[in-house]
């Protein structure tokens, strides 16, 4: 069977080993001043290599010892011989695990999409970048690299066990299945807040709708989708930093969970947007739930340690399945879209309020 205690010991040993070494970061830029500035920012925490261009960077990577602990590669977008995206596409074949961060002086959505498709960019940073934002982004990239290393090591360990224990194949297979189940669980969870994510909804919503259809003639048989978006959240990151913003998002998640019943699910939908799926309610209860969600955010300020406090509010939109105006009550993706539209209606009305979609206002 899967030995959780043994896995914890292995992970603790690996964590202790990682704490004795520093991650390696490669910075590529044709301007020496930029290289020196980034190296000065990162050198206290990371082992920094620099290269004035893509060709020199690839030459460094061709030396096997340089790829050890190479967790992050940072490249400028515009360089004389090649652009950063083309460089990263080549780099991905040689060090596929290294997280790639692109520095660019302009924002072009087509270029962003092209970069994601061709080079699997991990993050974009817009020039001029904030020093602390750069340091925090690289730190998170290194943490993501560490996580992938742990997963790779664990998979390799399982494969070795299967090869060595041919006489105990069933036991080895069980260990592998349980390990994969843990990874699958992680894929359905938001890493920042610990809440469920979109993948979880996609995996479970059809079962919820099937049960709701069987209960159509009962009370409390509806599914309500509440889209929650924080009002004016960007200044929190701009003024207090992304670390403080992350803390606020974590606390927002806990407050929203406090509004949910045991059958409900709170999900982080993306950025500062959350989704509450209220399972099997009377639709006339939806407005009071939406008001509780608004109050949970606005009634109490969020503490930021020594930084003081910040006051926030939220706009909430909701839609309820089944929607009689749609064939067969509508698809669940229709409910998400309509709840999103209602949320934006609340935001246009000034925020710190809720809106249902047209035709789903509570009965008088």
C-alpha positions as CSV (number, residue, x, y, z in Angstrom):
1,X,0.0,0.0,0.0
2,X,1.0,3.7,-0.4
3,X,3.2,4.6,2.5
4,X,2.5,8.2,3.3
5,X,5.0,8.4,6.2
6,X,7.8,7.1,4.0
7,X,7.0,9.6,1.3
8,X,7.1,12.4,3.9
9,X,10.6,11.3,5.0
10,X,11.8,11.2,1.4
11,X,10.4,14.7,0.8
12,X,11.9,16.1,4.0
13,X,15.3,14.7,3.1
14,X,15.1,16.2,-0.4
15,X,13.9,19.6,1.1
16,X,16.9,19.6,3.5
17,X,19.2,18.9,0.5
18,X,17.7,21.7,-1.5
19,X,18.1,24.1,1.4
20,X,21.9,23.6,1.2
21,X,22.2,24.6,-2.4
22,X,20.9,27.7,-4.3
23,X,18.9,27.6,-7.5
24,X,20.7,28.7,-10.7
25,X,19.2,31.5,-12.8
26,X,20.3,32.3,-16.4
27,X,19.7,35.9,-17.5
28,X,19.9,36.8,-21.2
29,X,20.0,40.4,-22.4
30,X,22.1,42.2,-25.0
31,X,22.4,45.3,-22.7
32,X,25.1,44.8,-20.1
33,X,23.4,47.4,-17.8
34,X,20.3,45.3,-17.7
35,X,22.3,42.1,-16.9
36,X,24.1,43.9,-14.1
37,X,20.8,45.3,-12.7
38,X,19.0,41.9,-12.7
39,X,22.1,40.1,-11.3
40,X,22.2,42.6,-8.4
41,X,18.6,42.0,-7.6
42,X,18.8,38.2,-7.7
43,X,22.3,37.4,-6.5
44,X,21.5,37.5,-2.8
45,X,19.1,34.6,-3.2
46,X,20.2,32.8,-6.4
47,X,23.3,31.7,-8.3
48,X,23.1,34.0,-11.4
49,X,24.6,33.3,-14.8
50,X,24.5,36.0,-17.5
51,X,24.7,35.9,-21.3
52,X,24.6,38.9,-23.8
53,X,22.6,36.9,-26.4
54,X,20.9,33.7,-27.3
55,X,24.0,32.1,-28.9
56,X,26.1,32.7,-25.8
57,X,23.3,31.4,-23.6
58,X,22.9,28.2,-25.5
59,X,26.7,27.7,-25.4
60,X,26.5,28.0,-21.6
61,X,23.7,25.4,-21.5
62,X,25.8,23.0,-23.6
63,X,28.1,22.7,-20.6
64,X,26.3,19.9,-18.6
65,X,27.5,21.3,-15.2
66,X,25.7,24.6,-15.9
67,X,22.3,22.9,-16.2
68,X,22.5,21.5,-12.7
69,X,20.0,23.3,-10.6
70,X,19.1,25.6,-13.5
71,X,15.6,26.5,-12.4
72,X,14.8,29.7,-14.2
73,X,15.8,31.4,-17.5
74,X,15.0,35.1,-17.9
75,X,15.3,36.6,-21.4
76,X,14.7,40.0,-23.0
77,X,12.2,39.9,-25.9
78,X,14.1,42.1,-28.3
79,X,17.7,41.0,-29.0
80,X,19.8,41.6,-32.1
81,X,20.2,38.1,-33.5
82,X,17.0,36.5,-32.3
83,X,13.9,37.3,-30.2
84,X,13.3,35.9,-26.8
85,X,10.4,33.7,-28.0
86,X,12.5,32.0,-30.6
87,X,15.3,31.5,-28.1
88,X,12.9,30.0,-25.5
89,X,11.5,27.6,-28.1
90,X,15.0,26.3,-28.7
91,X,15.8,26.3,-25.0
92,X,12.7,24.2,-24.2
93,X,14.2,21.3,-26.1
94,X,17.4,21.4,-24.0
95,X,16.2,22.3,-20.5
96,X,12.4,21.6,-20.6
97,X,12.0,21.8,-16.8
98,X,13.5,25.3,-16.5
99,X,10.8,28.0,-16.0
100,X,11.0,30.7,-18.7
101,X,10.3,34.4,-17.9
102,X,10.1,36.9,-20.7
103,X,10.9,40.6,-20.2
104,X,9.2,42.9,-22.8
105,X,8.7,46.6,-23.1
106,X,5.3,46.3,-24.8
107,X,2.1,44.3,-24.6
108,X,0.8,42.6,-27.7
109,X,-1.9,40.0,-27.2
110,X,-1.0,38.2,-30.4
111,X,2.6,38.0,-29.3
112,X,1.6,36.7,-25.9
113,X,-0.5,33.9,-27.4
114,X,2.3,33.1,-29.9
115,X,4.8,33.0,-27.0
116,X,2.6,30.6,-24.9
117,X,2.1,28.3,-27.9
118,X,5.7,28.2,-29.2
119,X,7.8,28.5,-26.1
120,X,5.6,27.8,-23.1
121,X,6.4,31.0,-21.3
122,X,5.9,30.7,-17.6
123,X,5.5,34.4,-16.9
124,X,5.7,37.8,-18.6
125,X,7.1,40.8,-16.9
126,X,6.5,44.3,-18.5
127,X,9.3,46.8,-18.5
128,X,10.0,48.8,-16.4
129,X,9.5,46.0,-13.8
130,X,9.3,46.3,-10.1
131,X,12.4,44.9,-8.3
132,X,10.4,43.1,-5.7
133,X,8.0,41.8,-8.3
134,X,10.9,40.4,-10.3
135,X,12.4,38.8,-7.2
136,X,9.1,37.3,-6.1
137,X,8.3,36.0,-9.6
138,X,11.7,34.3,-9.9
139,X,11.2,32.8,-6.4
140,X,7.9,31.3,-7.4
141,X,9.3,30.0,-10.6
142,X,12.0,28.3,-8.6
143,X,9.4,26.8,-6.2
144,X,7.5,25.5,-9.2
145,X,10.7,23.9,-10.5
146,X,11.2,22.3,-7.1
147,X,7.7,20.9,-7.2
148,X,8.3,19.4,-10.6
149,X,11.6,17.9,-9.4
150,X,9.8,16.3,-6.5
151,X,7.1,14.9,-8.8
152,X,9.8,13.6,-11.2
153,X,11.7,12.0,-8.3
154,X,8.7,10.4,-6.9
155,X,7.6,9.0,-10.3
156,X,11.1,7.7,-10.8
157,X,11.1,6.1,-7.4
158,X,7.8,4.3,-8.1
159,X,9.1,3.1,-11.5
160,X,12.2,1.7,-9.8
161,X,10.0,-0.1,-7.2
162,X,7.9,-1.7,-9.9
163,X,11.0,-2.9,-11.8
164,X,12.5,-4.3,-8.6
165,X,9.4,-5.9,-7.2
166,X,8.2,-8.1,-10.1
167,X,6.9,-10.6,-7.5
168,X,4.8,-7.9,-5.9
169,X,3.4,-6.3,-9.0
170,X,-0.1,-5.7,-7.7
171,X,1.3,-3.8,-4.6
172,X,3.5,-1.7,-6.8
173,X,0.6,-0.9,-9.1
174,X,-1.5,0.2,-6.2
175,X,1.3,2.5,-5.0
176,X,1.5,4.1,-8.5
177,X,-2.3,4.5,-8.7
178,X,-2.5,6.2,-5.3
179,X,0.4,8.5,-6.2
180,X,-1.3,9.5,-9.4
181,X,-4.5,10.1,-7.5
182,X,-2.6,12.6,-5.3
183,X,-1.3,14.4,-8.4
184,X,-4.8,14.4,-9.8
185,X,-6.1,15.9,-6.6
186,X,-3.5,18.6,-6.8
187,X,-4.5,19.4,-10.4
188,X,-8.1,20.2,-9.1
189,X,-6.9,22.5,-6.3
190,X,-5.7,26.1,-6.5
191,X,-2.2,26.2,-5.2
192,X,-2.5,29.7,-3.7
193,X,-5.8,29.5,-1.8
194,X,-6.3,25.7,-1.4
195,X,-9.7,26.1,-2.9
196,X,-11.0,24.0,-5.8
197,X,-10.4,25.2,-9.3
198,X,-12.1,25.1,-12.8
199,X,-10.8,21.5,-13.4
200,X,-12.7,20.4,-10.3
201,X,-16.0,21.9,-11.6
202,X,-15.5,20.3,-15.0
203,X,-15.0,16.9,-13.4
204,X,-18.0,17.0,-11.1
205,X,-20.7,19.3,-12.5
206,X,-22.3,16.8,-14.8
207,X,-23.0,14.5,-11.8
208,X,-24.5,17.4,-9.9
209,X,-26.8,18.2,-12.8
210,X,-27.9,14.6,-13.2
211,X,-28.9,14.5,-9.6
212,X,-30.7,17.8,-9.8
213,X,-32.7,16.5,-12.8
214,X,-33.8,13.5,-10.7
215,X,-34.9,15.8,-7.9
216,X,-36.7,18.3,-10.2
217,X,-40.0,17.9,-8.4
218,X,-38.5,18.3,-4.9
219,X,-37.9,21.5,-2.9
220,X,-34.2,22.6,-2.8
221,X,-33.3,21.0,-6.1
222,X,-31.7,23.9,-7.9
223,X,-28.1,24.7,-8.6
224,X,-26.9,28.3,-8.1
225,X,-23.8,29.7,-9.7
226,X,-22.4,32.8,-7.9
227,X,-19.6,34.7,-9.7
228,X,-17.7,36.9,-7.2
229,X,-15.1,39.5,-8.3
230,X,-13.2,41.8,-6.0
231,X,-13.7,45.5,-6.7
232,X,-10.6,47.6,-7.3
233,X,-8.2,44.8,-6.2
234,X,-5.3,46.0,-8.4
235,X,-4.2,48.8,-6.1
236,X,-3.6,46.2,-3.4
237,X,-0.8,44.7,-5.5
238,X,0.4,48.0,-6.7
239,X,0.6,49.6,-3.3
240,X,1.4,46.7,-0.9
241,X,3.0,44.2,-3.3
242,X,2.0,40.9,-4.7
243,X,2.9,39.0,-1.5
244,X,0.3,41.1,0.4
245,X,-2.2,40.6,-2.5
246,X,-1.7,36.8,-2.2
247,X,-2.4,37.0,1.5
248,X,-5.6,38.9,0.9
249,X,-6.8,36.4,-1.8
250,X,-6.2,33.5,0.7
251,X,-8.3,35.3,3.4
252,X,-11.0,36.1,0.8
253,X,-11.2,32.4,0.1
254,X,-11.7,31.6,3.8
255,X,-14.4,34.2,4.2
256,X,-16.3,32.9,1.2
257,X,-16.0,29.4,2.6
258,X,-17.6,30.7,5.7
259,X,-20.7,31.6,3.7
260,X,-21.0,28.1,2.1
261,X,-22.8,25.1,3.4
262,X,-21.1,21.7,3.6
263,X,-22.7,20.7,0.3
264,X,-21.5,23.9,-1.5
265,X,-18.1,24.4,-3.2
266,X,-16.1,27.6,-3.3
267,X,-13.6,27.8,-6.2
268,X,-11.0,30.2,-7.3
269,X,-11.9,31.0,-10.9
270,X,-8.9,33.1,-11.8
271,X,-7.1,36.2,-10.5
272,X,-9.3,37.9,-8.0
273,X,-12.5,36.1,-9.3
274,X,-14.2,33.3,-7.3
275,X,-17.1,31.0,-8.0
276,X,-19.5,29.5,-5.4
277,X,-21.6,26.6,-6.5
278,X,-24.6,26.2,-4.2
279,X,-25.9,22.7,-4.5
280,X,-29.6,22.0,-4.2
281,X,-31.2,25.1,-2.9
282,X,-34.5,26.8,-3.2
283,X,-33.9,29.5,-5.9
284,X,-35.6,32.1,-3.7
285,X,-32.6,31.8,-1.3
286,X,-30.1,32.9,-3.9
287,X,-30.4,36.6,-3.2
288,X,-29.7,36.2,0.5
289,X,-26.7,34.0,-0.2
290,X,-25.4,36.7,-2.7
291,X,-25.8,39.4,0.0
292,X,-23.9,37.3,2.5
293,X,-21.1,37.0,0.0
294,X,-20.9,40.7,-0.5
295,X,-21.0,41.3,3.3
296,X,-18.3,38.8,4.0
297,X,-15.9,40.9,1.9
298,X,-16.9,44.4,2.7
299,X,-17.9,44.3,6.4
300,X,-14.4,43.7,7.8
301,X,-11.1,45.1,6.6
302,X,-8.2,42.8,5.7
303,X,-5.1,43.1,7.8
304,X,-1.7,43.2,6.1
305,X,0.6,42.7,9.0
306,X,2.7,45.8,9.6
307,X,1.3,47.3,6.4
308,X,-2.0,48.2,8.1
309,X,-5.4,47.2,6.7
310,X,-7.2,47.4,3.3
311,X,-10.9,47.7,2.7
312,X,-12.4,45.7,-0.1
313,X,-15.8,45.0,-1.6
314,X,-17.0,42.5,-4.2
315,X,-19.5,42.4,-7.1
316,X,-21.6,39.3,-7.3
317,X,-23.7,37.9,-10.1
318,X,-25.6,34.7,-10.0
319,X,-27.6,32.4,-12.3
320,X,-29.7,29.4,-11.4
321,X,-30.0,26.1,-13.1
322,X,-32.5,25.1,-14.5
323,X,-33.1,28.2,-16.5
324,X,-36.6,27.8,-18.1
325,X,-35.8,30.2,-20.8
326,X,-33.2,27.8,-22.3
327,X,-33.7,24.4,-23.8
328,X,-33.5,21.6,-21.2
329,X,-32.7,24.2,-18.6
330,X,-29.5,25.2,-20.3
331,X,-26.0,23.9,-20.1
332,X,-23.9,24.6,-17.1
333,X,-21.5,26.7,-19.2
334,X,-24.5,28.9,-20.0
335,X,-25.0,29.5,-16.2
336,X,-21.3,30.5,-15.8
337,X,-21.6,32.9,-18.7
338,X,-24.8,34.4,-17.4
339,X,-23.5,34.7,-13.8
340,X,-20.4,36.4,-15.2
341,X,-22.6,38.9,-17.1
342,X,-24.7,39.6,-14.0
343,X,-21.5,40.2,-12.0
344,X,-20.3,42.8,-14.6
345,X,-23.7,44.4,-14.4
346,X,-23.2,44.7,-10.6
347,X,-19.7,46.1,-11.1
348,X,-21.0,48.7,-13.6
349,X,-23.6,49.7,-11.1
350,X,-20.8,50.7,-8.7
351,X,-19.8,47.4,-7.1
352,X,-20.3,46.1,-3.6
353,X,-23.7,44.6,-4.7
354,X,-25.2,41.6,-6.4
355,X,-27.2,41.1,-9.5
356,X,-29.2,38.1,-10.8
357,X,-29.6,37.5,-14.5
358,X,-32.8,38.8,-16.0
359,X,-35.7,36.5,-15.3
360,X,-34.2,35.0,-12.1
361,X,-35.0,37.7,-9.6
362,X,-36.5,36.4,-6.3
363,X,-40.2,36.1,-6.0
364,X,-41.9,38.9,-4.0
